[in-house]
């Protein structure tokens, strides 16, 4: 009971905190699963173009953390967790799959995406989800 109260204080005062936190966790789970599934056959793309996708996905996850959490320590903790997730998934792709390979540049793109996403706390949009949830 005490533990859940401490976790709840980190979130912004949503009407439906479990919904928004659950969707963010689901998004993270989807990233994990998609990262470890066999790579789909993609059309020929310019070399390195997937780095932008890595950047966008991890930026979106970090924006989600800024939308969910009320305090800077929680954002920083989520950001560190996302960076470690990105590095860990790159390692797992190289060690645990035969259809994927580890790429340090993907890990760097993930990290830069997290930094960019966390930087949204400096903008007026940092409470967009809270305002949306309040209107419902």
LOZARO-769846 format. One record per atom (N, C-alpha, C): residue in one letter; y, x, z; atom name. Coordinates in Angstrom, 2 decimals, padded with zeros to 5 digits. Example, Ala and Ser with C-alpha at 12.3 -4.5 7.8 and 13.67 -1.06 7.14 Angstrom:
<rs>
<r resn="a" y="-005.69" x="013.19" z="007.80" name="N"/>
<r resn="a" y="-004.50" x="012.30" z="007.80" name="CA"/>
<r resn="a" y="-003.30" x="013.20" z="007.80" name="C"/>
<r resn="s" y="-002.25" x="012.85" z="007.08" name="N"/>
<r resn="s" y="-001.06" x="013.67" z="007.14" name="CA"/>
<r resn="s" y="000.03" x="012.90" z="007.87" name="C"/>
</rs>
This chain:
<rs>
<r resn="x" y="-001.19" x="000.82" z="000.00" name="N"/>
<r resn="x" y="000.00" x="000.00" z="000.00" name="CA"/>
<r resn="x" y="001.25" x="000.87" z="000.00" name="C"/>
<r resn="x" y="001.29" x="001.88" z="000.85" name="N"/>
<r resn="x" y="002.46" x="002.76" z="000.89" name="CA"/>
<r resn="x" y="002.60" x="003.50" z="-000.42" name="C"/>
<r resn="x" y="001.47" x="003.96" z="-000.98" name="N"/>
<r resn="x" y="001.51" x="004.70" z="-002.23" name="CA"/>
<r resn="x" y="002.13" x="003.85" z="-003.35" name="C"/>
<r resn="x" y="001.73" x="002.60" z="-003.49" name="N"/>
<r resn="x" y="002.29" x="001.76" z="-004.55" name="CA"/>
<r resn="x" y="003.77" x="001.51" z="-004.34" name="C"/>
<r resn="x" y="004.21" x="001.45" z="-003.10" name="N"/>
<r resn="x" y="005.64" x="001.27" z="-002.84" name="CA"/>
<r resn="x" y="006.43" x="002.49" z="-003.29" name="C"/>
<r resn="x" y="005.86" x="003.68" z="-003.09" name="N"/>
<r resn="x" y="006.55" x="004.89" z="-003.52" name="CA"/>
<r resn="x" y="006.62" x="004.97" z="-005.03" name="C"/>
<r resn="x" y="005.54" x="004.62" z="-005.71" name="N"/>
<r resn="x" y="005.53" x="004.63" z="-007.17" name="CA"/>
<r resn="x" y="006.51" x="003.60" z="-007.70" name="C"/>
<r resn="x" y="006.55" x="002.42" z="-007.10" name="N"/>
<r resn="x" y="007.44" x="001.36" z="-007.53" name="CA"/>
<r resn="x" y="008.90" x="001.73" z="-007.42" name="C"/>
<r resn="x" y="009.25" x="002.57" z="-006.46" name="N"/>
<r resn="x" y="010.66" x="002.95" z="-006.30" name="CA"/>
<r resn="x" y="011.12" x="003.85" z="-007.43" name="C"/>
<r resn="x" y="010.20" x="004.49" z="-008.14" name="N"/>
<r resn="x" y="010.58" x="005.36" z="-009.25" name="CA"/>
<r resn="x" y="011.00" x="004.55" z="-010.47" name="C"/>
<r resn="x" y="010.44" x="003.36" z="-010.61" name="N"/>
<r resn="x" y="010.75" x="002.53" z="-011.77" name="CA"/>
<r resn="x" y="012.10" x="001.84" z="-011.60" name="C"/>
<r resn="x" y="012.70" x="001.52" z="-012.71" name="N"/>
<r resn="x" y="013.92" x="000.72" z="-012.69" name="CA"/>
<r resn="x" y="013.54" x="-000.69" z="-012.21" name="C"/>
<r resn="x" y="014.51" x="-001.48" z="-011.76" name="N"/>
<r resn="x" y="014.20" x="-002.80" z="-011.20" name="CA"/>
<r resn="x" y="013.93" x="-003.86" z="-012.27" name="C"/>
<r resn="x" y="012.81" x="-003.73" z="-012.94" name="N"/>
<r resn="x" y="012.42" x="-004.68" z="-013.98" name="CA"/>
<r resn="x" y="011.91" x="-005.97" z="-013.38" name="C"/>
<r resn="x" y="011.96" x="-007.03" z="-014.16" name="N"/>
<r resn="x" y="011.31" x="-008.27" z="-013.75" name="CA"/>
<r resn="x" y="009.81" x="-008.14" z="-013.92" name="C"/>
<r resn="x" y="009.38" x="-007.37" z="-014.93" name="N"/>
<r resn="x" y="007.95" x="-007.18" z="-015.22" name="CA"/>
<r resn="x" y="007.62" x="-005.69" z="-015.31" name="C"/>
<r resn="x" y="007.69" x="-004.97" z="-014.19" name="N"/>
<r resn="x" y="007.46" x="-003.52" z="-014.25" name="CA"/>
<r resn="x" y="006.06" x="-003.13" z="-014.72" name="C"/>
<r resn="x" y="005.07" x="-003.93" z="-014.34" name="N"/>
<r resn="x" y="003.70" x="-003.59" z="-014.75" name="CA"/>
<r resn="x" y="003.51" x="-003.71" z="-016.25" name="C"/>
<r resn="x" y="004.16" x="-004.66" z="-016.86" name="N"/>
<r resn="x" y="004.07" x="-004.81" z="-018.31" name="CA"/>
<r resn="x" y="004.62" x="-003.57" z="-019.01" name="C"/>
<r resn="x" y="005.84" x="-003.17" z="-018.65" name="N"/>
<r resn="x" y="006.48" x="-002.05" z="-019.34" name="CA"/>
<r resn="x" y="005.77" x="-000.73" z="-019.05" name="C"/>
<r resn="x" y="005.37" x="-000.52" z="-017.81" name="N"/>
<r resn="x" y="004.64" x="000.70" z="-017.48" name="CA"/>
<r resn="x" y="003.28" x="000.70" z="-018.17" name="C"/>
<r resn="x" y="002.64" x="-000.45" z="-018.23" name="N"/>
<r resn="x" y="001.34" x="-000.55" z="-018.91" name="CA"/>
<r resn="x" y="001.45" x="-000.27" z="-020.40" name="C"/>
<r resn="x" y="002.49" x="-000.76" z="-021.03" name="N"/>
<r resn="x" y="002.68" x="-000.49" z="-022.46" name="CA"/>
<r resn="x" y="002.93" x="001.00" z="-022.71" name="C"/>
<r resn="x" y="003.68" x="001.63" z="-021.82" name="N"/>
<r resn="x" y="003.94" x="003.07" z="-021.97" name="CA"/>
<r resn="x" y="002.63" x="003.86" z="-021.81" name="C"/>
<r resn="x" y="001.84" x="003.50" z="-020.83" name="N"/>
<r resn="x" y="000.56" x="004.17" z="-020.62" name="CA"/>
<r resn="x" y="-000.37" x="003.91" z="-021.81" name="C"/>
<r resn="x" y="-000.34" x="002.71" z="-022.34" name="N"/>
<r resn="x" y="-001.15" x="002.40" z="-023.53" name="CA"/>
<r resn="x" y="-000.71" x="003.27" z="-024.71" name="C"/>
<r resn="x" y="000.58" x="003.45" z="-024.89" name="N"/>
<r resn="x" y="001.09" x="004.29" z="-025.98" name="CA"/>
<r resn="x" y="000.58" x="005.73" z="-025.81" name="C"/>
<r resn="x" y="000.58" x="006.23" z="-024.59" name="N"/>
<r resn="x" y="000.07" x="007.57" z="-024.34" name="CA"/>
<r resn="x" y="-001.41" x="007.63" z="-024.66" name="C"/>
<r resn="x" y="-002.16" x="006.61" z="-024.26" name="N"/>
<r resn="x" y="-003.60" x="006.57" z="-024.55" name="CA"/>
<r resn="x" y="-003.87" x="006.55" z="-026.05" name="C"/>
<r resn="x" y="-003.06" x="005.81" z="-026.80" name="N"/>
<r resn="x" y="-003.22" x="005.76" z="-028.25" name="CA"/>
<r resn="x" y="-002.98" x="007.15" z="-028.84" name="C"/>
<r resn="x" y="-001.97" x="007.85" z="-028.36" name="N"/>
<r resn="x" y="-001.70" x="009.21" z="-028.85" name="CA"/>
<r resn="x" y="-002.90" x="010.11" z="-028.58" name="C"/>
<r resn="x" y="-003.48" x="010.01" z="-027.40" name="N"/>
<r resn="x" y="-004.64" x="010.84" z="-027.06" name="CA"/>
<r resn="x" y="-005.80" x="010.54" z="-028.01" name="C"/>
<r resn="x" y="-006.11" x="009.26" z="-028.19" name="N"/>
<r resn="x" y="-007.24" x="008.88" z="-029.05" name="CA"/>
<r resn="x" y="-007.01" x="009.30" z="-030.49" name="C"/>
<r resn="x" y="-005.83" x="008.99" z="-031.02" name="N"/>
<r resn="x" y="-005.54" x="009.33" z="-032.42" name="CA"/>
<r resn="x" y="-005.55" x="010.85" z="-032.62" name="C"/>
<r resn="x" y="-005.11" x="011.59" z="-031.61" name="N"/>
<r resn="x" y="-005.09" x="013.05" z="-031.73" name="CA"/>
<r resn="x" y="-006.48" x="013.65" z="-031.79" name="C"/>
<r resn="x" y="-007.47" x="012.95" z="-031.24" name="N"/>
<r resn="x" y="-008.82" x="013.51" z="-031.20" name="CA"/>
<r resn="x" y="-009.77" x="012.88" z="-032.20" name="C"/>
<r resn="x" y="-009.34" x="011.82" z="-032.88" name="N"/>
<r resn="x" y="-010.16" x="011.24" z="-033.93" name="CA"/>
<r resn="x" y="-010.18" x="012.17" z="-035.14" name="C"/>
<r resn="x" y="-011.21" x="012.03" z="-035.99" name="N"/>
<r resn="x" y="-011.19" x="012.83" z="-037.22" name="CA"/>
<r resn="x" y="-009.92" x="012.57" z="-038.02" name="C"/>
<r resn="x" y="-009.39" x="013.62" z="-038.60" name="N"/>
<r resn="x" y="-008.16" x="013.49" z="-039.38" name="CA"/>
<r resn="x" y="-008.41" x="012.63" z="-040.60" name="C"/>
<r resn="x" y="-007.55" x="011.64" z="-040.84" name="N"/>
<r resn="x" y="-007.72" x="010.80" z="-042.03" name="CA"/>
<r resn="x" y="-007.39" x="011.60" z="-043.28" name="C"/>
<r resn="x" y="-007.96" x="011.17" z="-044.37" name="N"/>
<r resn="x" y="-007.64" x="011.80" z="-045.65" name="CA"/>
<r resn="x" y="-006.22" x="011.40" z="-046.03" name="C"/>
<r resn="x" y="-005.35" x="012.35" z="-046.06" name="N"/>
<r resn="x" y="-003.95" x="012.08" z="-046.36" name="CA"/>
<r resn="x" y="-003.60" x="012.62" z="-047.74" name="C"/>
<r resn="x" y="-002.63" x="011.99" z="-048.39" name="N"/>
<r resn="x" y="-002.19" x="012.55" z="-049.68" name="CA"/>
<r resn="x" y="-001.57" x="013.93" z="-049.46" name="C"/>
<r resn="x" y="-001.51" x="014.68" z="-050.51" name="N"/>
<r resn="x" y="-000.91" x="016.01" z="-050.41" name="CA"/>
<r resn="x" y="000.54" x="015.90" z="-049.97" name="C"/>
<r resn="x" y="000.83" x="016.53" z="-048.86" name="N"/>
<r resn="x" y="002.18" x="016.53" z="-048.29" name="CA"/>
<r resn="x" y="002.67" x="017.97" z="-048.26" name="C"/>
<r resn="x" y="003.97" x="018.14" z="-048.22" name="N"/>
<r resn="x" y="004.48" x="019.51" z="-048.09" name="CA"/>
<r resn="x" y="003.96" x="020.15" z="-046.81" name="C"/>
<r resn="x" y="003.66" x="021.44" z="-046.85" name="N"/>
<r resn="x" y="003.17" x="022.11" z="-045.64" name="CA"/>
<r resn="x" y="004.17" x="021.96" z="-044.49" name="C"/>
<r resn="x" y="003.64" x="021.64" z="-043.32" name="N"/>
<r resn="x" y="004.48" x="021.52" z="-042.14" name="CA"/>
<r resn="x" y="005.16" x="020.18" z="-041.96" name="C"/>
<r resn="x" y="004.97" x="019.25" z="-042.90" name="N"/>
<r resn="x" y="005.67" x="017.96" z="-042.78" name="CA"/>
<r resn="x" y="005.16" x="017.14" z="-041.60" name="C"/>
<r resn="x" y="003.96" x="017.44" z="-041.11" name="N"/>
<r resn="x" y="003.44" x="016.71" z="-039.96" name="CA"/>
<r resn="x" y="004.19" x="017.04" z="-038.68" name="C"/>
<r resn="x" y="004.93" x="018.13" z="-038.68" name="N"/>
<r resn="x" y="005.69" x="018.50" z="-037.47" name="CA"/>
<r resn="x" y="006.72" x="017.45" z="-037.13" name="C"/>
<r resn="x" y="007.29" x="016.81" z="-038.13" name="N"/>
<r resn="x" y="008.27" x="015.75" z="-037.89" name="CA"/>
<r resn="x" y="007.60" x="014.56" z="-037.21" name="C"/>
<r resn="x" y="006.36" x="014.25" z="-037.62" name="N"/>
<r resn="x" y="005.61" x="013.17" z="-036.98" name="CA"/>
<r resn="x" y="005.34" x="013.49" z="-035.52" name="C"/>
<r resn="x" y="004.94" x="014.73" z="-035.24" name="N"/>
<r resn="x" y="004.72" x="015.15" z="-033.86" name="CA"/>
<r resn="x" y="006.00" x="014.99" z="-033.05" name="C"/>
<r resn="x" y="007.10" x="015.44" z="-033.61" name="N"/>
<r resn="x" y="008.39" x="015.34" z="-032.95" name="CA"/>
<r resn="x" y="008.71" x="013.88" z="-032.61" name="C"/>
<r resn="x" y="008.57" x="012.99" z="-033.60" name="N"/>
<r resn="x" y="008.92" x="011.58" z="-033.40" name="CA"/>
<r resn="x" y="008.04" x="010.90" z="-032.36" name="C"/>
<r resn="x" y="006.75" x="011.17" z="-032.38" name="N"/>
<r resn="x" y="005.84" x="010.52" z="-031.44" name="CA"/>
<r resn="x" y="006.16" x="010.93" z="-030.01" name="C"/>
<r resn="x" y="006.34" x="012.23" z="-029.78" name="N"/>
<r resn="x" y="006.62" x="012.68" z="-028.42" name="CA"/>
<r resn="x" y="008.05" x="012.34" z="-027.99" name="C"/>
<r resn="x" y="008.95" x="012.25" z="-028.94" name="N"/>
<r resn="x" y="010.31" x="011.78" z="-028.62" name="CA"/>
<r resn="x" y="010.24" x="010.33" z="-028.15" name="C"/>
<r resn="x" y="009.48" x="009.50" z="-028.85" name="N"/>
<r resn="x" y="009.34" x="008.09" z="-028.46" name="CA"/>
<r resn="x" y="008.71" x="007.95" z="-027.07" name="C"/>
<r resn="x" y="007.70" x="008.77" z="-026.78" name="N"/>
<r resn="x" y="007.09" x="008.71" z="-025.45" name="CA"/>
<r resn="x" y="008.09" x="009.11" z="-024.36" name="C"/>
<r resn="x" y="008.90" x="010.13" z="-024.63" name="N"/>
<r resn="x" y="009.89" x="010.57" z="-023.65" name="CA"/>
<r resn="x" y="011.01" x="009.53" z="-023.50" name="C"/>
<r resn="x" y="011.39" x="008.89" z="-024.58" name="N"/>
<r resn="x" y="012.37" x="007.81" z="-024.49" name="CA"/>
<r resn="x" y="011.81" x="006.70" z="-023.61" name="C"/>
<r resn="x" y="010.52" x="006.44" z="-023.75" name="N"/>
<r resn="x" y="009.88" x="005.45" z="-022.90" name="CA"/>
<r resn="x" y="010.00" x="005.80" z="-021.42" name="C"/>
<r resn="x" y="009.85" x="007.08" z="-021.10" name="N"/>
<r resn="x" y="009.98" x="007.51" z="-019.70" name="CA"/>
<r resn="x" y="011.41" x="007.28" z="-019.20" name="C"/>
<r resn="x" y="012.39" x="007.58" z="-020.03" name="N"/>
<r resn="x" y="013.79" x="007.36" z="-019.64" name="CA"/>
<r resn="x" y="014.04" x="005.86" z="-019.44" name="C"/>
<r resn="x" y="013.44" x="005.05" z="-020.28" name="N"/>
<r resn="x" y="013.61" x="003.60" z="-020.14" name="CA"/>
<r resn="x" y="012.96" x="003.06" z="-018.87" name="C"/>
<r resn="x" y="011.84" x="003.65" z="-018.48" name="N"/>
<r resn="x" y="011.08" x="003.14" z="-017.33" name="CA"/>
<r resn="x" y="011.59" x="003.63" z="-015.99" name="C"/>
<r resn="x" y="011.88" x="004.90" z="-015.90" name="N"/>
<r resn="x" y="012.14" x="005.52" z="-014.61" name="CA"/>
<r resn="x" y="013.63" x="005.57" z="-014.28" name="C"/>
<r resn="x" y="013.93" x="005.35" z="-013.02" name="N"/>
<r resn="x" y="015.32" x="005.26" z="-012.58" name="CA"/>
<r resn="x" y="015.91" x="006.60" z="-012.19" name="C"/>
<r resn="x" y="015.09" x="007.53" z="-011.82" name="N"/>
<r resn="x" y="015.60" x="008.79" z="-011.25" name="CA"/>
<r resn="x" y="015.25" x="009.99" z="-012.12" name="C"/>
<r resn="x" y="016.13" x="010.96" z="-012.11" name="N"/>
<r resn="x" y="015.95" x="012.18" z="-012.89" name="CA"/>
<r resn="x" y="014.66" x="012.93" z="-012.55" name="C"/>
<r resn="x" y="014.27" x="013.06" z="-011.27" name="N"/>
<r resn="x" y="013.00" x="013.76" z="-011.00" name="CA"/>
<r resn="x" y="011.80" x="013.10" z="-011.69" name="C"/>
<r resn="x" y="011.82" x="011.79" z="-011.80" name="N"/>
<r resn="x" y="010.73" x="011.09" z="-012.49" name="CA"/>
<r resn="x" y="010.75" x="011.40" z="-013.98" name="C"/>
<r resn="x" y="011.95" x="011.45" z="-014.58" name="N"/>
<r resn="x" y="012.05" x="011.80" z="-016.00" name="CA"/>
<r resn="x" y="011.53" x="013.20" z="-016.24" name="C"/>
<r resn="x" y="011.94" x="014.12" z="-015.37" name="N"/>
<r resn="x" y="011.51" x="015.52" z="-015.52" name="CA"/>
<r resn="x" y="009.99" x="015.61" z="-015.36" name="C"/>
<r resn="x" y="009.46" x="014.92" z="-014.37" name="N"/>
<r resn="x" y="008.01" x="014.93" z="-014.17" name="CA"/>
<r resn="x" y="007.27" x="014.35" z="-015.36" name="C"/>
<r resn="x" y="007.76" x="013.25" z="-015.90" name="N"/>
<r resn="x" y="007.14" x="012.66" z="-017.09" name="CA"/>
<r resn="x" y="007.25" x="013.61" z="-018.28" name="C"/>
<r resn="x" y="008.41" x="014.25" z="-018.42" name="N"/>
<r resn="x" y="008.60" x="015.20" z="-019.51" name="CA"/>
<r resn="x" y="007.63" x="016.37" z="-019.42" name="C"/>
<r resn="x" y="007.48" x="016.92" z="-018.24" name="N"/>
<r resn="x" y="006.54" x="018.03" z="-018.05" name="CA"/>
<r resn="x" y="005.13" x="017.56" z="-018.37" name="C"/>
<r resn="x" y="004.79" x="016.36" z="-017.90" name="N"/>
<r resn="x" y="003.47" x="015.81" z="-018.20" name="CA"/>
<r resn="x" y="003.24" x="015.64" z="-019.69" name="C"/>
<r resn="x" y="004.25" x="015.16" z="-020.40" name="N"/>
<r resn="x" y="004.11" x="014.97" z="-021.85" name="CA"/>
<r resn="x" y="003.99" x="016.31" z="-022.58" name="C"/>
<r resn="x" y="004.75" x="017.30" z="-022.16" name="N"/>
<r resn="x" y="004.64" x="018.63" z="-022.77" name="CA"/>
<r resn="x" y="003.23" x="019.18" z="-022.54" name="C"/>
<r resn="x" y="002.74" x="019.07" z="-021.31" name="N"/>
<r resn="x" y="001.39" x="019.55" z="-021.01" name="CA"/>
<r resn="x" y="000.33" x="018.76" z="-021.78" name="C"/>
<r resn="x" y="000.54" x="017.47" z="-021.95" name="N"/>
<r resn="x" y="-000.37" x="016.65" z="-022.75" name="CA"/>
<r resn="x" y="-000.41" x="017.16" z="-024.19" name="C"/>
<r resn="x" y="000.75" x="017.40" z="-024.77" name="N"/>
<r resn="x" y="000.81" x="017.89" z="-026.15" name="CA"/>
<r resn="x" y="000.10" x="019.22" z="-026.31" name="C"/>
<r resn="x" y="000.31" x="020.13" z="-025.37" name="N"/>
<r resn="x" y="-000.36" x="021.43" z="-025.43" name="CA"/>
<r resn="x" y="-001.86" x="021.25" z="-025.24" name="C"/>
<r resn="x" y="-002.24" x="020.43" z="-024.26" name="N"/>
<r resn="x" y="-003.65" x="020.19" z="-024.00" name="CA"/>
<r resn="x" y="-004.37" x="019.55" z="-025.18" name="C"/>
<r resn="x" y="-003.71" x="018.61" z="-025.85" name="N"/>
<r resn="x" y="-004.33" x="017.98" z="-027.01" name="CA"/>
<r resn="x" y="-004.48" x="018.96" z="-028.16" name="C"/>
<r resn="x" y="-003.53" x="019.83" z="-028.34" name="N"/>
<r resn="x" y="-003.69" x="020.86" z="-029.38" name="CA"/>
<r resn="x" y="-004.89" x="021.75" z="-029.07" name="C"/>
<r resn="x" y="-005.00" x="022.15" z="-027.83" name="N"/>
<r resn="x" y="-006.14" x="022.96" z="-027.41" name="CA"/>
<r resn="x" y="-007.44" x="022.18" z="-027.63" name="C"/>
<r resn="x" y="-007.46" x="020.91" z="-027.23" name="N"/>
<r resn="x" y="-008.66" x="020.08" z="-027.39" name="CA"/>
<r resn="x" y="-009.02" x="019.90" z="-028.87" name="C"/>
<r resn="x" y="-008.04" x="019.77" z="-029.72" name="N"/>
<r resn="x" y="-008.33" x="019.65" z="-031.15" name="CA"/>
<r resn="x" y="-009.05" x="020.88" z="-031.66" name="C"/>
<r resn="x" y="-008.64" x="022.04" z="-031.18" name="N"/>
<r resn="x" y="-009.28" x="023.27" z="-031.63" name="CA"/>
<r resn="x" y="-010.64" x="023.51" z="-031.02" name="C"/>
<r resn="x" y="-010.83" x="023.08" z="-029.78" name="N"/>
<r resn="x" y="-012.07" x="023.38" z="-029.06" name="CA"/>
<r resn="x" y="-013.10" x="022.25" z="-029.12" name="C"/>
<r resn="x" y="-012.65" x="021.02" z="-029.21" name="N"/>
<r resn="x" y="-013.58" x="019.89" z="-029.07" name="CA"/>
<r resn="x" y="-013.86" x="019.13" z="-030.36" name="C"/>
<r resn="x" y="-013.13" x="019.42" z="-031.41" name="N"/>
<r resn="x" y="-013.35" x="018.70" z="-032.67" name="CA"/>
<r resn="x" y="-013.67" x="019.69" z="-033.78" name="C"/>
<r resn="x" y="-014.33" x="019.16" z="-034.79" name="N"/>
<r resn="x" y="-014.63" x="020.00" z="-035.97" name="CA"/>
<r resn="x" y="-013.72" x="019.64" z="-037.14" name="C"/>
<r resn="x" y="-012.98" x="018.54" z="-037.01" name="N"/>
<r resn="x" y="-012.13" x="018.09" z="-038.11" name="CA"/>
<r resn="x" y="-010.66" x="018.35" z="-037.87" name="C"/>
<r resn="x" y="-010.32" x="018.86" z="-036.71" name="N"/>
<r resn="x" y="-008.93" x="019.16" z="-036.37" name="CA"/>
<r resn="x" y="-008.82" x="020.63" z="-036.00" name="C"/>
<r resn="x" y="-007.61" x="021.13" z="-036.00" name="N"/>
<r resn="x" y="-007.42" x="022.51" z="-035.57" name="CA"/>
<r resn="x" y="-006.20" x="022.62" z="-034.68" name="C"/>
<r resn="x" y="-006.26" x="023.59" z="-033.80" name="N"/>
<r resn="x" y="-005.15" x="023.84" z="-032.89" name="CA"/>
<r resn="x" y="-003.99" x="024.45" z="-033.68" name="C"/>
<r resn="x" y="-002.78" x="023.98" z="-033.40" name="N"/>
<r resn="x" y="-001.60" x="024.50" z="-034.09" name="CA"/>
<r resn="x" y="-000.46" x="024.61" z="-033.09" name="C"/>
<r resn="x" y="-000.06" x="025.84" z="-032.81" name="N"/>
<r resn="x" y="001.00" x="026.03" z="-031.81" name="CA"/>
<r resn="x" y="002.33" x="025.44" z="-032.27" name="C"/>
<r resn="x" y="002.51" x="025.33" z="-033.59" name="N"/>
<r resn="x" y="003.76" x="024.74" z="-034.10" name="CA"/>
<r resn="x" y="003.79" x="023.23" z="-033.85" name="C"/>
<r resn="x" y="002.62" x="022.61" z="-033.84" name="N"/>
<r resn="x" y="002.55" x="021.19" z="-033.45" name="CA"/>
<r resn="x" y="002.95" x="021.04" z="-031.98" name="C"/>
<r resn="x" y="002.45" x="021.94" z="-031.14" name="N"/>
<r resn="x" y="002.80" x="021.90" z="-029.71" name="CA"/>
<r resn="x" y="004.31" x="022.10" z="-029.53" name="C"/>
<r resn="x" y="004.89" x="022.98" z="-030.32" name="N"/>
<r resn="x" y="006.34" x="023.19" z="-030.24" name="CA"/>
<r resn="x" y="007.10" x="021.94" z="-030.69" name="C"/>
<r resn="x" y="006.64" x="021.31" z="-031.78" name="N"/>
<r resn="x" y="007.28" x="020.07" z="-032.24" name="CA"/>
<r resn="x" y="007.17" x="018.98" z="-031.18" name="C"/>
<r resn="x" y="006.02" x="018.90" z="-030.51" name="N"/>
<r resn="x" y="005.84" x="017.93" z="-029.43" name="CA"/>
<r resn="x" y="006.86" x="018.19" z="-028.32" name="C"/>
<r resn="x" y="006.99" x="019.44" z="-027.93" name="N"/>
<r resn="x" y="007.90" x="019.82" z="-026.85" name="CA"/>
<r resn="x" y="009.35" x="019.51" z="-027.21" name="C"/>
<r resn="x" y="009.74" x="019.84" z="-028.43" name="N"/>
<r resn="x" y="011.11" x="019.54" z="-028.86" name="CA"/>
<r resn="x" y="011.35" x="018.03" z="-028.89" name="C"/>
<r resn="x" y="010.33" x="017.26" z="-029.27" name="N"/>
<r resn="x" y="010.44" x="015.81" z="-029.24" name="CA"/>
<r resn="x" y="010.65" x="015.29" z="-027.83" name="C"/>
<r resn="x" y="009.93" x="015.86" z="-026.86" name="N"/>
<r resn="x" y="010.09" x="015.46" z="-025.46" name="CA"/>
<r resn="x" y="011.51" x="015.76" z="-025.00" name="C"/>
<r resn="x" y="012.01" x="016.93" z="-025.32" name="N"/>
<r resn="x" y="013.36" x="017.31" z="-024.90" name="CA"/>
<r resn="x" y="014.39" x="016.35" z="-025.51" name="C"/>
<r resn="x" y="014.24" x="016.04" z="-026.79" name="N"/>
<r resn="x" y="015.18" x="015.12" z="-027.44" name="CA"/>
<r resn="x" y="015.09" x="013.73" z="-026.83" name="C"/>
<r resn="x" y="013.88" x="013.28" z="-026.54" name="N"/>
<r resn="x" y="013.71" x="011.96" z="-025.94" name="CA"/>
<r resn="x" y="014.31" x="011.88" z="-024.55" name="C"/>
<r resn="x" y="014.11" x="012.92" z="-023.76" name="N"/>
<r resn="x" y="014.67" x="012.92" z="-022.41" name="CA"/>
<r resn="x" y="016.20" x="012.98" z="-022.44" name="C"/>
<r resn="x" y="016.75" x="013.57" z="-023.48" name="N"/>
<r resn="x" y="018.21" x="013.68" z="-023.59" name="CA"/>
<r resn="x" y="018.87" x="012.31" z="-023.74" name="C"/>
<r resn="x" y="018.09" x="011.28" z="-024.04" name="N"/>
<r resn="x" y="018.69" x="009.95" z="-024.16" name="CA"/>
<r resn="x" y="019.19" x="009.42" z="-022.83" name="C"/>
<r resn="x" y="018.83" x="010.08" z="-021.72" name="N"/>
<r resn="x" y="019.39" x="009.65" z="-020.43" name="CA"/>
<r resn="x" y="020.89" x="009.86" z="-020.39" name="C"/>
<r resn="x" y="021.42" x="010.67" z="-021.28" name="N"/>
<r resn="x" y="022.86" x="010.92" z="-021.35" name="CA"/>
<r resn="x" y="023.61" x="009.84" z="-022.13" name="C"/>
<r resn="x" y="022.88" x="008.90" z="-022.70" name="N"/>
<r resn="x" y="023.49" x="007.89" z="-023.56" name="CA"/>
<r resn="x" y="023.53" x="006.53" z="-022.86" name="C"/>
<r resn="x" y="024.35" x="005.62" z="-023.37" name="N"/>
<r resn="x" y="024.37" x="004.26" z="-022.81" name="CA"/>
<r resn="x" y="023.07" x="003.50" z="-023.05" name="C"/>
<r resn="x" y="022.22" x="003.97" z="-023.95" name="N"/>
<r resn="x" y="020.96" x="003.30" z="-024.28" name="CA"/>
<r resn="x" y="019.88" x="003.52" z="-023.23" name="C"/>
<r resn="x" y="020.16" x="004.34" z="-022.23" name="N"/>
<r resn="x" y="019.12" x="004.67" z="-021.24" name="CA"/>
<r resn="x" y="018.63" x="003.45" z="-020.47" name="C"/>
<r resn="x" y="019.41" x="002.37" z="-020.45" name="N"/>
<r resn="x" y="019.01" x="001.15" z="-019.75" name="CA"/>
<r resn="x" y="018.76" x="-000.02" z="-020.70" name="C"/>
<r resn="x" y="018.49" x="000.27" z="-021.96" name="N"/>
<r resn="x" y="018.29" x="-000.80" z="-022.95" name="CA"/>
<r resn="x" y="017.11" x="-001.69" z="-022.58" name="C"/>
<r resn="x" y="016.00" x="-001.12" z="-022.15" name="N"/>
<r resn="x" y="014.84" x="-001.93" z="-021.78" name="CA"/>
<r resn="x" y="015.13" x="-002.78" z="-020.54" name="C"/>
<r resn="x" y="015.86" x="-002.23" z="-019.61" name="N"/>
<r resn="x" y="016.23" x="-002.98" z="-018.41" name="CA"/>
<r resn="x" y="017.08" x="-004.19" z="-018.77" name="C"/>
<r resn="x" y="018.04" x="-004.01" z="-019.67" name="N"/>
<r resn="x" y="018.88" x="-005.13" z="-020.11" name="CA"/>
<r resn="x" y="018.06" x="-006.16" z="-020.88" name="C"/>
<r resn="x" y="017.14" x="-005.69" z="-021.71" name="N"/>
<r resn="x" y="016.26" x="-006.58" z="-022.47" name="CA"/>
<r resn="x" y="015.38" x="-007.39" z="-021.51" name="C"/>
<r resn="x" y="014.81" x="-006.73" z="-020.52" name="N"/>
<r resn="x" y="013.92" x="-007.39" z="-019.57" name="CA"/>
<r resn="x" y="014.68" x="-008.40" z="-018.73" name="C"/>
<r resn="x" y="015.93" x="-008.14" z="-018.45" name="N"/>
<r resn="x" y="016.75" x="-009.04" z="-017.64" name="CA"/>
<r resn="x" y="017.08" x="-010.33" z="-018.39" name="C"/>
<r resn="x" y="017.13" x="-010.25" z="-019.72" name="N"/>
<r resn="x" y="017.48" x="-011.43" z="-020.52" name="CA"/>
<r resn="x" y="016.31" x="-012.39" z="-020.67" name="C"/>
<r resn="x" y="015.15" x="-011.94" z="-020.43" name="N"/>
<r resn="x" y="013.95" x="-012.78" z="-020.64" name="CA"/>
<r resn="x" y="013.70" x="-013.67" z="-019.47" name="C"/>
</rs>
